[in-house]
Amino acid sequence: MKYVSLLLSIAVLVIAPFFGEIAVNIQQIFNPASSSSMLFWEIRFPRVIVAFCSGAILALAGLVFQSVFRNPLTTPFTLGVASGATLGTALAIVFFGGILFWQYALSFFGALLTVAVLFLLSRSLKSAQTSSLLLVGIALSFFYSAALMVLYYLSDFEQSYSIVRFTMGSLNIVGFDTAYPIIIVSLLFLASIHLLRKPLRLLLTSLDFAFLKGVHVTRLVMSLLLLTSLAVALCVSVVGPIGFVGLIVPHIIKLLYRRSSDMLILPTFFYGGIFLVACDLVARNLGAASDIPIGVVTSFLGGPFFIYLILHRHKGSR
């Protein structure tokens, strides 16, 4: 299973950069003086790499959140974590000139603050009431949206334009300077969650069972949420809020393989990357005057899928 997803990922990373409105001459991509080489290595390939790593992070983050909060509808976006990271990045654009350090720092702070609120509330809610976290996430998202409107009002034209483009999600990457951080974080995130797969399996059984097996439940949950928040925050600060990847991919993987979540870490990671690369191919090959923002494409797919999941859960609870 994991080898199939790995081979498919490699194939996608190799093939996807060749697709676009401008044809790439395969024979010229290793000639530094050619336009095909510049297009391939400076624009297409970094963009595909960033799309893959972003999709992988968001998909795996969705799986972790659904496992920790025991709700199939929870993702960093439905819980407002990504909205907190988005607000942090917008603050960096307005008050710190879009400096990358401040984008990363404030994005992480916004995500971490949201997770802290959700974690405290989840401990006070009974297990039957964990769906209330979705409502809390929606409330937090509305609050962050209101704060974002205030930033629009305070910003100048250039800053407003940057915020609007950012909130739509963008994979317009040039060169590998922006790509390196998200590549490193995606690999570290995968390695960290994979190392925690055994205690995560115990946690999926029940909190009491995990505690009896010697797992420090609070520390494990906080570690998972902290790692996920850091990865999602960096992803959002680089490519913007790209919604529904963490909702669609884990559910499809669970339907295909029907295994415990701890066994789906690698497939979710790889197929999440493949999914976002495929969405990006659609976004930049529709023949429009400019690329359609990637967040628009995933929202078109994710909105109906989210409604389907809600209706499916409603039927199953009857």
Secondary structure, DSSP 8 states (H G I E B T S, - for coil): -HHHHHHHHHHHHHHGGG-SSS---GGGTT-TTSHHHHIIIIIIHHHHHHHHHHHHHHHHHHHHHHHHHT-TT--TTTTTHHHHHHHHHHHHHHHSTT-HHHHHHHHHHHHHHHHHHHHHHHHHS-GGGTTHHHHHHHHHHHHHHHHHHHHHHHS-HHHHHHHHHHHT------SSTTHHHHHHHHHHHHHHHHHTHHHHHHHHH-HHHHHHTT--HHHHHHHHHHHHHHHHHHHHHHH----SHHHHHHHHHHHHH---GGGSHHHHHHHHHHHHHHHHHHHTSS--SS---HHHHHHHHHHHHHHHHHHHHHHHT-
